[in-house]
Amino acid sequence: MIDDGASRATVHYTCPGAGHGRTTITVNTSHAMTVETQGIADGLPFQDEYWVRRLGSCRNGRGR
């Protein structure tokens, strides 16, 4: 763990022989967060960013 704050956490990871990366998760509001990830996988760079938003109430397996 590189950074662990109230609304943000960053993790650095290494996969021997496959690559390494860094992922940051930021909680923007109680209904939204951002995931940013970048690194090297199988010798090639990658970088992705995701915006996540809660759209509705959770339901149990019975659809209630």
N, C-alpha and C positions, 0 to 999 in steps of 0.2 A: 504494500500500500504506500503510495507516494503522498497522497493528500486525503484527509478525512475531515471534512468540515460539516457544519450544520445542514447545508443544502447541496454539497458537492463532494464527490469522492473520485479519486483517480487511482487506477491500478495499473502497474507495469507487469507484464508477464513474458516469460521466455519458454519456448518449446524447443528443446535441444534437437538440432537437425532440421527443424521446420521453420523457425523464425521467432519473432518477438513482436510485441505491440504494447500499446497504451490505450486504455479506455477511461473516459471521464463521463460520469453520470451526474447531471445537474437537475435538481428539483426546482422547477420554476414557480409553480403554484401547487396547491393541493390536488389539482386536476391535470397538471402537465409537467413533463420532464423532457430533457434532451440527453441523448447518448451520442458521444463522439468517440470514434475509434480509429486508430491508425497504426501502421507498423509494416513489417516485412513477413510475407508468407510464401514459403517455397521459392525464395529468392526474388519475389516481386513485391513492390510496394502496394499498400492498400490504404484507403481512407474513406470512411463512411460517417454520415451523420443522420440521426433519426430523431424525429419529434414525436413524442408520445402524448396522447391526450385521452383522458377518461371521458367517454361519451354518455354513459348511463349507469344505472344501478346494477350491481352484481345480482345474479340469480342463482338459486340452488339448482340441483340436477332435475328438479321436478317442474321447472319453468314458472315458479311462483314469483 
